[in-house]
Structure formats: structure tokens, C-alpha cells
């Protein structure tokens, strides 16, 4: 469905418009004045000239925006960035050079004034506790109010019936239901608390099945199937290499295998900062579409061209980096346990994702709401990023939720005056669980432990890893290497902006990527001098571990593993950080082993103690399903979980997800009260009825779109599917 016609309502200036314009003028005037006072190369002789300069900056933005959009349409996101920055500098230089009352120096002085003004304005708003909407969304809100022709607070009732429906789906990456409950009680999510208190929304839990990872959950939520995603990264025998969904080429290949063309966002929807597209018509910062670019360049003009918005984001990002260094140091000084290193690239990634990407996502989603997209889905990774390194319930992690709640509140303001009557669904893809890493418990990395038990000498090609040496340094590096989950948004941008290599080149079946700068080829490749496939491939996805034997053309049975490496299975079962080891039998049986006994996952037969006793009622079904996936490991492991739900990640993350234990499988679903959740779709999980699996949530989201009239009703089972409209 095309966006509804706009501009028919009578345009009128509201009180909110006046307040916003006055506040913008005052803050810009004061910011410029203080910045000029600090920069010796620029002088002002008349205070009223500052007001005139502030007006010129705002007017220049209005006049140049159409030109910048045309340039961005022609030259893409890079064009939007370059033209936006040049335009800001040009307007500022012209104002400080040609307006009466100013004496300016070089371009460097003008740039210094812009940066310093942005810093001072950001500090001023922080001191007075002001909202960021005038920084990030001010002109979008004013434009939407003018198009709606009614004040913001009246838009829900005045003329609401004339507006067609729309749906905004907000993914809070990594937020467990218990974690959101704590944030609500602590007053860190006032927007969501207001919705729940008013009865407009209901909060429930859905079960994120193993693998409880971002790629598995998001492709299930957006495309309705998780059958091709056994972990966060995995060995593909068909390709002869490691598949990492954090690489755009691999994400695109997984989506191509999964999508049937009628995903959640089919029929004119928009995907923003997601791993997969959901068959959206417009994809912005989407991993699986990164090789096609970050999205239409004109969509980014607001962020790159608005005075002080980009500069403010860069400046505040620097502050976020320093805050992370301080918080990590404080954890070490106070002796907080468990903890992992928070140095390396992680502080930079936190600054980018929690400030620059958050502001960019805020503007991109708001722009789509103002345009009237029928359905918009955005993934906010801020909390997940911090919780991985600080811990799921640590203060800095919960504070990230506070910032995300503010963003949702801003979108609520935009939706109130958008051309569609948007309902908002807030959900997460999984939760996170706390615990010391495998390496911290065992004293060596997961890869090195498998090598030891196989009686292999560690060598450059004995297994899939990122290097040799000290095990703890290995774990710290893997936590922030380019194939880790933390690099998702950065990889999307870097691959989209990198000239040259196409997705097909990066995904060539002959190549296996090992870390950021090494590769191997399978036997029979063109260059016979290159090494063979590794004998063992070992991967951790949170506290879900998998082991493959890539030189074998098929998955090995447990009996075959015991015959070849007698110490491997018993050694893994006996490891204090391991709770369950799953093997397959020659007849297709699947058995889970623990230190005190084993269980047949198909029949439920238990010998000795049930190894799944501490993992909940869904454990057997979840592990059996994953073991049956095409690319699942020859051996599959889940870490030990203690009585309070603490786990041991097989990678260097203190907050993790992927397997079972703790809150990682308890995902959030907060939905409008008028959008029903039928009882017959819910399954009992340890006494609580809930949707089970991302596929079930996908079906419910599609049904809600049909209820809202955004897409045709879901056909009855067996009926032909004619496609999706909006």
C-alpha cells in the first residue's frame, strides 16, 4: 500500500511548534555565543548578531535540505554525509563572515565553533534535564504536526478514524523479561510503564528457543523460519567454511535460503538496523542488504545535514567512550565478579552503537513514520552491547534501557501526528544470562580444551580459532573481533561503504574465514599449496557450544567420536563448566549426557540422573530440534547452570545467550491491548503459558497486521497464497 496522501489538512502553527522554534533559537544563540567566546579566531561585536546567526543557521538548513536530498538520491549515503557536513560548514562560515557584527578567521575556526557549540548545547540540555527531541527530531515533529493539522496531544482522537493503521515493531536486543521487570520497577522505563499503567498495552513473555541468538530469533521473527540457523556462527560442510551471520554476505545467503518473499515487512514495509530484511521494500542499515548499500541516501539527510545533530552525536560518542573506560575501571577496582575485559575495540563500539547509531536509528524510524510506511521494524542493540561486557543487570546495562525508553517515547510523539494510526509492539529477540566464562572456569579456551582432549598439539590449522597463546587473551579478543555479535552494526556500515569485493566473492564456497585476516581452502582448491580443512572446528554461541569434524563428509556419530578420540566425550562431560553434551547415534537417536547420567531426547528414557533436570521443561525439545538441523555440530554442548541461573559462555562474554539457563530464553513481548493473543497459540513453559519460538511470534505479528488491515488476512491452511499487500 502506498503512503496515504498528506498535506490535505489545514496547516496551522501549534503552540508546540512555537515553543520548539523558540527553544531551538535560544539554545543555538547561547551555544554559538559561548563557543565564539572560547575560540580566539572568531569575534562578535553585537550580541544581536548572535540571534541573526542562529536564524541564518536554521534558515540555511530549511533552504538547503531539498538540494541535499537530491544529491543524496544521486550519490547515496556517502553523498548525504559529505554534502550534509559541507552544507553545515558553508552556512556557518557564511554567517560568521558576512553577517554584521562578526569577525571570523579560517575554516578551522568555524569548525571549532560548530563543534564547541554542539558540546555546550548538549551539556546545557543535560544540566536542565531537557529532552533530546529538538536535537534529533525537532523539525520532523514540526513537519508532522503541520501535515496533521492538529496539535500533537489531540491527534489520537481528532481525525484518528480517518487515518489508516500502521505498525511499529521495536526490537530491544537482548532484553530478558525479568530484566525489563526490574527496569520498570526502578523507574528506568517510564514510557513503557505508562503504557502498562494505562492499560493500553499488555506485557507477556515468549520463549526464545535454542539457539537463543540474534540471527536465529530475528530471521524467525522476520521470515518465519529458523531451520537454517543452528547457532550464531557455524561450520557448513556444503560450503567448506565457517558461516558467520555477522558478515553481510553470509547474512544475505541465509536470508536467501529462508525467505519466501512474504516476510513480516513485505508489501511496502521498512527494516531499520536489522540483521535480515523481512522482505522489506526499504532496507536501512540492514546486514543482509549491506552489499547493496545502507539504503536510499535521501533517508540519511536529516541526520547528516541538520545543524549540530551529527556533530553532537560524535561529541557525545566520545563522552560515552570515556564513560565506558571509567565504568570498566570501576568494576576492576571494586572487584566485581564475574567480569571480563572491557578494553580493546569494545569502548569504541559502545560509543558508536549507543550514541551515533541510536541517534541515526531515531531519525530514520521517525522519517518513515512521517512518510507513512505501513510497517516499520527496528532493532536497538544498545542494551545487548553493554550487557555482554558489563553483565545483564549491572547499572550501566540498565541505564541503557533508560535511553531506549526515551527513544520509544520520541517515536510515540511522532506516531501521534503521523499520517497513519500506528500501534507499537515492543519485543526482544532473547534475554541474557550472567556467569563466568568457560575460560575463567577451566583456565583455557574452549578450542584449546577440545584440542587437548583430542590429544592434538595446538597448531595454526588444528582448529578454527583466532590465534594461539594465552587463553584469557584469546577470550578477550574474540569478544570484540569482527565476527562477534558486537560488530553487527559496524560490519553493516563497513561492508556497505567498502569499495570492491562483492557479496559473491566474500561467500565463495572455497574460502573459510578464520578471524579477521586468515583463510584456508578445502582440498582440491585451485592452489594446492594452501592447507587442508581443519580437523576440528569449535564455536561458542554464548553458553551453547558446537564441535564439528570438517574433514568428514558427514556428521560423525557419538560412537565414531569415541573410537577416534577416546578422551574427548568423557573429558567434555566431566568438565566443571559443561552441563550437557549431545551426540547422535547411528540409528538417528539423539542423547544428552551429563556427569551423573544420560537421556534419550526422543523417547525421554533416562539412565542414572537426568542431565536436563536443571534446564526447564523446554530443554529436551529445544536441544532435539537443534540437533536435527542440517548444519548442527557433530557434538553440541550446553554449559553448566547453577541454582540461581548463572551460566558459562564458551566465548569471552560475561553476559551471554544462545543455550539454556538463566533468563536468556525469556524474551519480551509488549503489545497493544486491542491486539489479542489467543490462548490456543500458547504453550505451557514451566507453568507459564507463552508463545514458543520466534516462528510463533512471527505468525502472531502477521495476524495482527491482518487484523489492522495492513495486509490481507492469512489464508486458511491449504489455501493458495496470493501475495501480500499493504
ROGU-296011 format. One line per 10 residues: number of its first residue (from 0); their letters; for each residue x, y, z of C-alpha. Coordinates in Angstrom, 1 decimal. Example, Ala and Ser with C-alpha at 12.3 -4.5 7.8 and 13.67 -1.06 7.14 Angstrom:
<pts>
0 = AS = 12.3/-4.5/7.8  13.7/-1.1/7.1
</pts>
This chain:
<pts>
0 = XXXXXXXXXX = 0.0/0.0/0.0  1.4/3.4/-0.8  1.7/6.0/1.9  -1.5/7.9/2.4  -1.9/11.3/0.8  -0.7/14.1/3.0  -1.0/17.8/3.2  -4.8/17.9/2.7  -5.5/19.0/6.2  -5.4/22.7/7.0
10 = XXXXXXXXXX = -1.9/23.7/8.0  -1.7/25.6/11.3  1.1/26.6/13.6  0.7/25.0/17.0  1.9/26.0/20.4  4.3/23.1/20.3  5.8/24.5/17.1  6.3/27.9/18.6  7.8/26.5/21.8  10.1/24.3/19.8
20 = XXXXXXXXXX = 11.2/27.1/17.5  11.9/29.5/20.3  13.8/26.9/22.3  15.9/26.0/19.3  16.7/29.6/18.6  17.6/30.4/22.2  19.8/27.3/22.6  21.6/27.8/19.3  22.2/31.5/20.1  23.6/30.7/23.5
30 = XXXXXXXXXX = 25.7/27.8/22.2  27.2/29.9/19.4  27.9/32.8/21.8  29.7/30.7/24.3  31.6/28.9/21.5  32.7/32.1/19.9  33.9/33.4/23.3  36.2/30.4/23.6  37.5/30.4/20.1  40.1/33.2/19.7
40 = XXXXXXXXXX = 39.8/33.3/15.9  36.2/34.4/15.8  34.8/37.6/17.4  31.3/39.1/17.8  30.8/42.8/18.4  27.0/42.9/18.7  25.0/40.4/20.8  22.0/40.7/18.4  24.3/39.3/15.7  24.3/36.0/17.5
50 = XXXXXXXXXX = 20.5/35.8/17.2  20.8/36.7/13.5  23.4/33.9/13.1  21.2/31.4/14.8  18.3/32.3/12.5  20.7/32.0/9.5  21.8/28.5/10.5  18.1/27.4/10.8  17.1/29.1/7.6  20.1/27.6/5.7
60 = XXXXXXXXXX = 19.0/24.2/6.9  15.5/24.7/5.5  16.6/26.1/2.2  19.4/23.6/1.5  17.5/20.4/2.6  15.8/19.9/-0.8  19.1/20.3/-2.7  20.8/17.9/-0.3  18.1/15.3/-0.7  18.6/15.4/-4.5
70 = XXXXXXXXXX = 22.4/15.0/-4.1  21.9/12.1/-1.6  19.4/10.4/-4.0  22.1/10.6/-6.7  25.2/9.8/-4.6  23.8/7.6/-1.8  24.7/7.7/1.9  28.3/8.9/1.3  26.8/11.7/-0.7  24.4/12.5/2.2
80 = XXXXXXXXXX = 27.3/12.6/4.7  29.7/14.7/2.6  27.1/17.2/1.3  25.5/17.5/4.8  28.8/18.3/6.5  29.9/20.7/3.8  26.5/22.4/3.9  26.7/22.9/7.7  30.2/24.3/7.4  29.3/26.6/4.5
90 = XXXXXXXXXX = 26.2/28.0/6.3  28.2/28.6/9.5  31.1/30.2/7.6  28.9/32.5/5.6  27.0/33.5/8.7  30.2/34.3/10.7  31.8/36.0/7.7  29.1/38.1/6.0  26.6/38.9/8.8  27.2/42.2/10.5
100 = XXXXXXXXXX = 28.9/42.1/13.9  31.3/39.2/13.2  35.0/38.9/12.6  35.9/35.3/11.6  39.2/33.6/10.8  39.7/30.3/8.9  37.6/27.3/8.2  39.3/25.6/11.2  37.9/28.4/13.5  34.4/27.9/12.1
110 = XXXXXXXXXX = 34.7/24.2/12.6  35.8/24.7/16.1  32.8/27.0/16.8  30.4/24.3/15.4  31.9/21.5/17.5  32.2/23.6/20.7  28.6/24.9/20.3  27.4/21.3/19.9  29.3/20.3/23.1  27.9/23.2/25.1
120 = XXXXXXXXXX = 24.4/22.7/23.8  24.5/19.0/24.7  25.8/19.8/28.2  23.2/22.5/28.7  20.4/20.2/27.9  21.8/17.5/30.2  22.1/20.0/33.1  18.5/21.2/32.8  17.2/17.7/32.0  15.7/18.6/28.7
130 = XXXXXXXXXX = 14.6/16.0/26.1  16.7/15.3/23.0  13.8/15.7/20.6  14.7/19.2/19.5  18.2/18.0/18.8  17.3/14.8/16.9  13.6/15.1/15.8  12.6/18.8/16.2  11.9/19.6/12.6  10.4/16.2/11.9
140 = XXXXXXXXXX = 7.9/16.7/14.7  7.0/20.1/13.5  6.6/18.9/9.9  4.4/16.0/11.0  2.2/18.4/13.1  1.8/20.7/10.2  0.8/17.9/7.9  -1.6/16.5/10.5  -3.1/20.0/11.0  -3.8/19.3/14.7
150 = XXXXXXXXXX = -1.9/19.7/17.9  0.2/16.6/18.9  -1.8/15.7/22.0  -5.1/15.8/20.2  -4.1/13.7/17.2  -5.1/10.4/18.6  -8.7/11.5/18.9  -9.1/14.2/16.3  -9.5/12.6/12.9  -7.9/9.3/14.1
160 = XXXXXXXXXX = -10.6/7.3/12.4  -9.6/8.8/9.0  -6.0/7.6/9.4  -5.2/4.1/8.1  -3.5/1.8/10.5  0.2/1.0/10.7  2.5/-1.0/13.0  5.9/-0.1/14.5  7.8/-3.1/15.8  10.7/-2.2/18.2
170 = XXXXXXXXXX = 13.2/-4.9/19.0  15.1/-4.3/22.2  18.0/-6.6/21.6  18.9/-9.0/24.4  16.4/-7.7/27.0  15.0/-10.6/29.1  11.5/-10.4/30.7  12.9/-10.3/34.3  15.4/-7.6/33.3  12.5/-5.4/31.9
180 = XXXXXXXXXX = 10.6/-6.0/35.1  13.5/-4.7/37.1  13.8/-1.7/34.9  10.1/-0.9/35.2  10.2/-1.2/39.0  13.3/1.0/39.1  11.6/3.8/37.1  14.1/3.4/34.2  11.3/2.8/31.6  8.7/5.4/32.2
190 = XXXXXXXXXX = 7.2/5.3/28.7  6.6/1.6/28.8  5.4/1.8/32.4  2.9/4.5/31.4  1.5/2.3/28.7  1.1/-0.7/31.1  -0.4/1.5/33.8  -3.0/3.0/31.4  -3.9/-0.5/30.2  -3.1/0.4/26.5
200 = XXXXXXXXXX = -0.5/-2.4/26.4  -0.1/-5.8/27.9  3.3/-7.4/28.8  4.0/-11.1/28.4  6.9/-13.5/27.8  7.8/-15.6/24.8  10.2/-18.5/24.8  13.4/-17.9/22.6  14.3/-21.5/21.6  17.8/-22.7/21.4
210 = XXXXXXXXXX = 19.8/-21.3/19.7  18.8/-18.1/21.6  20.8/-15.9/19.3  20.1/-12.7/17.4  20.3/-14.3/13.9  18.1/-17.2/14.8  15.5/-15.1/16.5  15.4/-12.2/14.0  15.2/-14.4/11.0  12.4/-16.3/12.7
220 = XXXXXXXXXX = 10.6/-13.1/13.7  11.0/-11.5/10.2  10.8/-14.5/7.9  9.0/-17.2/10.0  11.7/-19.9/9.9  14.9/-20.7/11.8  15.8/-24.1/10.2  19.0/-22.8/8.6  20.5/-21.1/11.7  21.9/-23.6/14.3
230 = XXXXXXXXXX = 24.0/-21.1/16.2  25.4/-17.6/15.9  28.3/-19.0/13.7  28.6/-22.5/12.4  30.6/-24.8/10.1  28.9/-25.6/6.8  30.0/-28.8/5.2  28.4/-27.8/2.0  30.4/-24.6/1.8  33.5/-26.0/3.5
240 = XXXXXXXXXX = 33.9/-22.9/5.7  32.7/-21.2/8.8  29.4/-19.2/8.3  29.2/-16.1/10.4  25.8/-14.2/10.2  27.6/-11.0/11.3  29.1/-10.8/7.8  26.8/-9.3/5.2  27.5/-12.0/2.6  26.6/-14.8/4.9
250 = XXXXXXXXXX = 23.5/-13.0/6.3  22.3/-12.5/2.7  22.9/-16.2/1.9  21.0/-17.3/4.9  18.1/-15.0/4.1  18.0/-16.2/0.5  17.6/-19.8/1.8  14.9/-18.8/4.2  12.8/-16.1/2.6  9.7/-17.0/0.6
260 = XXXXXXXXXX = 9.1/-13.3/-0.4  6.3/-12.8/2.1  8.2/-11.9/5.3  6.9/-9.6/8.0  7.8/-6.4/6.2  6.6/-7.5/2.7  4.2/-5.1/0.9  5.9/-1.8/1.5  7.5/-2.2/4.9  10.7/-0.8/6.2
270 = XXXXXXXXXX = 13.6/-2.5/8.0  16.0/-0.4/10.1  19.2/-1.8/11.6  18.1/-5.4/11.5  20.2/-8.4/10.6  17.6/-9.6/7.9  15.3/-7.6/5.8  11.9/-9.3/6.4  11.4/-8.8/2.6  11.0/-5.0/3.2
280 = XXXXXXXXXX = 10.7/-2.7/0.3  13.1/-0.3/2.0  16.1/-1.5/4.0  18.2/0.9/6.0  21.4/-0.3/7.7  20.3/-3.9/7.2  23.0/-6.6/7.4  21.7/-8.9/4.7  21.4/-6.0/2.3  24.7/-4.2/3.1
290 = XXXXXXXXXX = 26.3/-5.2/-0.2  23.5/-3.2/-1.9  24.3/-0.2/0.3  23.0/1.2/3.5  19.7/2.4/1.9  18.4/5.3/-0.1  20.8/8.2/0.6  18.0/10.8/1.0  16.8/9.0/4.1  20.0/10.0/5.9
300 = XXXXXXXXXX = 20.0/13.7/5.0  18.1/14.7/8.2  20.8/13.2/10.4  23.8/14.4/8.4  22.6/17.8/7.4  20.7/19.1/10.5  22.8/21.7/12.4  24.6/20.2/15.3  22.9/16.8/15.2  25.8/14.9/13.7
310 = XXXXXXXXXX = 28.4/16.9/15.5  26.5/16.4/18.8  26.4/12.6/18.1  30.1/12.4/17.6  30.9/14.5/20.6  28.5/12.6/22.9  30.0/9.4/21.5  33.4/10.5/22.8  31.8/11.0/26.2  30.3/7.5/26.0
320 = XXXXXXXXXX = 33.7/6.1/25.3  35.2/7.8/28.3  32.3/6.7/30.4  32.9/3.1/29.4  36.5/3.2/30.3  35.6/4.6/33.7  32.9/2.1/34.4  35.2/-0.8/33.4  37.9/0.5/35.6  35.4/0.8/38.5
330 = XXXXXXXXXX = 34.4/-2.8/38.1  38.0/-3.8/38.4  38.7/-1.6/41.4  35.6/-2.9/43.2  36.5/-6.5/42.4  33.1/-7.1/40.7  32.8/-10.8/39.7  32.2/-12.3/37.2  33.7/-9.8/34.8  35.7/-9.7/31.6
340 = XXXXXXXXXX = 38.0/-7.2/30.0  36.2/-4.1/28.6  39.1/-2.7/26.7  40.2/-3.2/23.1  37.7/-2.2/20.4  34.7/-2.5/22.7  34.7/1.1/24.1  34.7/2.4/20.5  31.9/0.0/19.5  29.8/1.0/22.6
350 = XXXXXXXXXX = 30.2/4.7/21.7  29.1/4.1/18.1  26.1/1.9/18.9  24.9/3.7/21.9  25.1/7.2/20.6  25.7/7.6/16.8  23.7/4.5/15.8  20.9/5.3/18.3  20.5/8.8/17.1  20.6/7.7/13.5
360 = XXXXXXXXXX = 18.0/5.0/14.1  15.8/7.5/15.9  15.8/9.8/12.9  15.4/7.0/10.3  12.4/5.5/12.0  10.8/8.9/12.7  11.3/9.8/9.0  9.5/6.5/8.0  6.6/7.2/10.4  6.2/10.7/8.9
370 = XXXXXXXXXX = 6.2/9.2/5.4  3.5/6.7/6.4  5.2/3.4/5.9  2.7/0.6/6.7  5.0/-1.4/9.0  8.4/-0.5/10.3  10.8/-2.8/12.3  13.9/-1.5/14.0  16.5/-3.4/16.1  18.1/-1.4/19.0
380 = XXXXXXXXXX = 21.3/-3.1/20.1  22.4/-0.7/22.9  21.5/-2.8/25.9  22.7/-6.1/24.4  26.1/-4.5/23.6  26.7/-3.3/27.2  25.2/-6.3/28.9  27.6/-8.7/27.1  30.6/-7.0/28.7  29.3/-5.5/31.9
390 = XXXXXXXXXX = 26.6/-8.1/32.9  22.8/-8.1/32.2  21.8/-6.5/35.5  24.7/-4.2/36.1  23.9/-0.5/36.5  25.3/0.6/33.2  23.3/-2.0/31.3  20.0/-1.0/33.0  20.8/2.7/32.2  21.0/1.7/28.5
400 = XXXXXXXXXX = 17.3/0.6/28.8  16.5/4.1/30.2  17.9/5.6/27.0  16.0/3.2/24.8  12.8/4.0/26.6  13.3/7.7/25.8  13.7/6.8/22.1  10.5/4.9/22.2  8.8/7.9/23.8  10.1/10.1/20.9
410 = XXXXXXXXXX = 8.6/7.7/18.3  5.4/7.8/20.2  5.3/11.6/19.8  5.9/11.3/16.0  3.4/8.5/15.7  0.7/10.7/17.3  0.8/13.0/14.4  1.9/10.6/11.6  -0.4/10.0/8.6  -1.0/6.5/9.9
420 = XXXXXXXXXX = -2.5/5.5/13.2  0.5/3.5/14.5  0.3/0.7/17.0  3.6/-0.1/18.7  4.8/-3.6/19.6  8.0/-3.8/21.7  9.7/-7.2/21.9  13.1/-8.7/22.4  14.9/-11.4/20.4  16.2/-13.2/23.5
430 = XXXXXXXXXX = 17.5/-12.4/27.0  20.9/-12.7/28.6  22.3/-14.7/31.5  25.2/-13.9/33.7  28.2/-16.0/34.6  31.9/-16.6/34.5  33.2/-17.7/31.1  34.3/-21.3/30.2  37.8/-20.0/30.0  37.7/-18.4/33.5
440 = XXXXXXXXXX = 36.4/-21.7/35.0  38.7/-24.1/33.0  41.8/-21.9/32.6  41.9/-22.4/28.9  39.7/-21.6/25.9  37.0/-23.9/24.6  39.0/-24.5/21.5  42.2/-25.4/23.4  40.3/-27.7/25.7  38.9/-29.7/22.8
450 = XXXXXXXXXX = 42.4/-29.8/21.2  43.8/-31.1/24.5  41.1/-33.8/24.8  41.7/-34.9/21.2  45.4/-35.2/22.1  46.3/-32.7/19.3  49.2/-30.3/19.6  47.9/-26.7/19.2  49.0/-25.6/15.7  48.0/-22.9/13.2
460 = XXXXXXXXXX = 45.4/-25.2/11.5  44.4/-27.7/14.1  41.1/-26.0/14.6  39.0/-22.9/13.8  40.2/-20.1/16.1  41.7/-16.7/16.1  45.2/-17.4/17.2  47.3/-19.1/19.8  48.8/-18.0/23.0  47.4/-17.1/26.4
470 = XXXXXXXXXX = 43.9/-18.4/26.7  42.5/-15.4/28.5  43.9/-13.0/25.9  42.2/-15.2/23.3  38.8/-14.9/25.0  39.1/-11.2/25.4  40.0/-10.7/21.8  37.2/-12.9/20.5  34.7/-10.9/22.4  35.3/-7.9/20.2
480 = XXXXXXXXXX = 36.6/-9.4/17.0  34.8/-8.6/13.7  32.9/-11.8/13.6  31.4/-11.4/17.1  27.9/-10.2/17.7  29.1/-6.8/19.0  30.3/-5.9/15.5  26.9/-6.2/13.8  26.1/-2.6/13.1  29.7/-1.7/12.4
490 = XXXXXXXXXX = 30.1/-4.6/9.9  26.9/-3.5/8.1  28.3/0.0/7.6  31.9/-1.1/6.8  30.9/-3.6/4.2  28.3/-1.3/2.6  30.9/1.5/2.3  33.8/-0.6/1.3  34.6/-0.5/-2.4  35.4/-3.6/-4.4
500 = XXXXXXXXXX = 34.6/-7.0/-3.0  31.1/-8.2/-3.8  29.0/-10.4/-1.6  29.6/-13.3/-4.1  33.3/-13.0/-3.6  33.1/-13.0/0.1  30.8/-16.0/0.2  32.8/-18.2/-2.3  32.4/-21.8/-1.2  36.2/-22.3/-1.5
510 = XXXXXXXXXX = 37.0/-19.9/1.3  36.9/-20.3/5.1  37.3/-17.1/7.0  39.3/-17.6/10.2  39.3/-14.4/12.2  39.7/-11.0/10.5  42.8/-11.8/8.4  43.3/-15.5/7.7  41.8/-18.0/5.4  42.0/-21.6/4.4
520 = XXXXXXXXXX = 40.8/-23.7/1.4  39.3/-27.1/1.2  41.2/-29.9/-0.5  41.0/-29.7/-4.3  41.0/-25.9/-4.4  43.0/-24.3/-7.2  46.1/-23.6/-5.1  47.1/-27.0/-3.7  49.8/-25.3/-1.6  47.2/-23.9/0.7
530 = XXXXXXXXXX = 46.4/-26.0/3.8  43.6/-28.5/4.1  40.4/-28.2/6.1  41.0/-28.2/9.9  40.5/-31.4/11.7  38.2/-29.8/14.2  36.0/-26.7/14.2  34.9/-25.3/17.6  32.5/-22.5/18.1  30.8/-20.9/21.0
540 = XXXXXXXXXX = 27.4/-19.0/20.8  27.1/-17.9/24.4  26.7/-21.0/26.6  25.9/-23.1/23.5  29.0/-24.8/22.1  29.3/-26.9/18.9  32.1/-29.1/17.6  32.5/-30.2/14.0  35.0/-32.5/12.3  35.2/-30.8/8.9
550 = XXXXXXXXXX = 37.3/-33.4/7.1  34.5/-35.9/7.4  31.9/-35.7/4.6  29.0/-36.3/7.1  28.2/-35.8/10.7  30.0/-38.3/13.0  28.0/-40.4/15.5  28.9/-40.5/19.1  30.3/-44.0/18.7  32.6/-42.8/15.9
560 = XXXXXXXXXX = 33.9/-39.9/18.0  34.7/-42.3/20.9  36.6/-44.6/18.6  38.7/-41.9/17.1  39.3/-39.7/20.1  38.5/-41.8/23.2  39.2/-38.9/25.7  37.0/-36.3/24.0  33.4/-37.1/25.0  34.2/-38.3/28.6
570 = XXXXXXXXXX = 36.5/-35.2/29.1  33.8/-32.8/28.0  31.2/-34.4/30.1  33.5/-34.3/33.1  34.4/-30.6/32.6  33.2/-28.4/35.5  32.0/-25.7/33.1  30.0/-28.2/31.0  26.5/-29.3/31.9  25.3/-31.3/28.9
580 = XXXXXXXXXX = 26.9/-32.9/25.8  24.6/-34.0/23.0  25.5/-36.7/20.5  23.8/-38.5/17.7  23.6/-42.3/17.3  23.9/-44.4/14.1  20.1/-45.0/14.1  19.2/-41.4/14.4  18.8/-41.3/18.2  19.9/-38.2/20.0
590 = XXXXXXXXXX = 21.3/-38.5/23.5  22.2/-35.9/26.1  25.0/-36.8/28.6  25.7/-35.3/32.0  28.1/-36.2/34.7  25.5/-38.4/36.5  23.6/-39.9/33.6  22.1/-39.5/30.2  18.7/-39.0/28.5  17.4/-40.0/25.1
600 = XXXXXXXXXX = 15.9/-36.8/23.7  13.4/-38.6/21.5  12.0/-41.2/24.0  12.7/-39.4/27.2  14.4/-42.5/28.6  16.8/-41.6/31.4  19.8/-43.6/32.6  21.1/-42.5/36.0  20.5/-38.8/36.8  18.6/-36.7/34.2
610 = XXXXXXXXXX = 21.2/-34.3/32.8  18.4/-31.8/31.8  16.8/-31.7/35.3  18.1/-28.1/35.9  17.3/-26.7/32.5  13.5/-26.4/32.5  10.7/-28.2/30.7  11.7/-27.0/27.2  15.2/-28.3/27.3  14.7/-31.7/25.7
620 = XXXXXXXXXX = 12.5/-30.4/22.8  14.8/-27.4/22.1  18.0/-29.5/22.0  16.4/-32.2/19.9  15.2/-29.6/17.4  18.7/-28.0/17.0  20.5/-31.4/16.8  18.3/-32.2/13.8  19.3/-29.0/11.8  21.4/-29.6/8.8
630 = XXXXXXXXXX = 24.4/-27.6/10.0  24.3/-28.5/13.7  27.6/-29.6/15.2  28.7/-33.2/15.5  28.7/-32.6/19.2  26.6/-30.0/20.9  27.2/-28.6/24.4  25.4/-26.5/26.9  27.3/-25.1/29.9  26.5/-25.9/33.5
640 = XXXXXXXXXX = 23.8/-23.7/35.1  23.7/-23.2/38.8  20.8/-22.8/41.1  20.4/-19.1/40.5  20.7/-19.4/36.7  24.3/-18.4/36.2  26.0/-20.0/33.1  29.4/-20.2/31.5  29.8/-18.8/28.0  32.0/-20.6/25.6
650 = XXXXXXXXXX = 33.2/-17.2/24.4  34.6/-14.2/26.3  31.4/-12.6/27.4  30.1/-12.3/31.0  26.6/-11.7/29.8  25.6/-14.3/27.2  22.8/-16.1/25.3  22.4/-19.0/22.9  21.8/-22.0/25.0  19.7/-22.7/28.1
660 = XXXXXXXXXX = 19.8/-21.4/31.7  19.0/-18.2/33.5  16.9/-15.6/31.8  18.3/-15.9/28.2  15.3/-17.7/26.8  12.7/-15.4/28.4  12.1/-12.8/25.8  9.8/-9.8/26.0  6.5/-9.2/24.1  4.7/-5.9/24.9
670 = XXXXXXXXXX = 1.7/-5.4/22.7  -1.4/-3.2/22.3  -4.3/-4.5/24.4  -6.6/-4.5/21.5  -4.4/-6.9/19.6  -5.3/-10.2/21.0  -3.0/-13.1/22.0  -5.2/-16.3/21.5  -4.9/-19.0/24.2  -4.7/-21.7/21.6
680 = XXXXXXXXXX = -1.4/-20.3/20.4  0.3/-20.5/23.8  2.3/-23.4/25.2  3.0/-24.2/28.8  6.6/-23.5/29.8  7.3/-24.4/33.4  3.7/-23.4/34.4  3.5/-20.2/32.3  1.6/-20.0/29.0  3.5/-18.3/26.3
690 = XXXXXXXXXX = 4.4/-18.3/22.6  7.2/-20.7/21.9  9.8/-19.9/19.3  10.3/-16.9/17.0  8.2/-18.6/14.3  5.1/-18.4/16.6  5.8/-14.7/17.3  6.1/-14.1/13.6  2.7/-15.7/12.9  1.1/-13.6/15.6
700 = XXXXXXXXXX = 2.7/-10.4/14.2  1.4/-11.2/10.7  -2.0/-11.9/12.2  -2.0/-8.6/13.9  -1.1/-6.9/10.6  -4.1/-8.6/9.0  -6.3/-7.5/12.0  -5.2/-3.9/11.4  -5.9/-4.2/7.7  -2.3/-3.5/6.8
710 = XXXXXXXXXX = -2.0/-6.7/4.8  -4.6/-9.3/3.7  -5.8/-12.0/6.1  -3.6/-15.1/6.5  -5.1/-17.7/4.2  -6.6/-20.9/5.7  -4.3/-23.9/5.8  -4.1/-25.4/2.3  -5.5/-22.3/0.6  -3.3/-20.7/-2.1
720 = XXXXXX = -1.2/-17.7/-1.1  -1.7/-14.8/-3.5  1.0/-12.5/-2.0  1.0/-9.6/0.4  -0.3/-6.1/0.0  -0.4/-3.3/2.4
</pts>
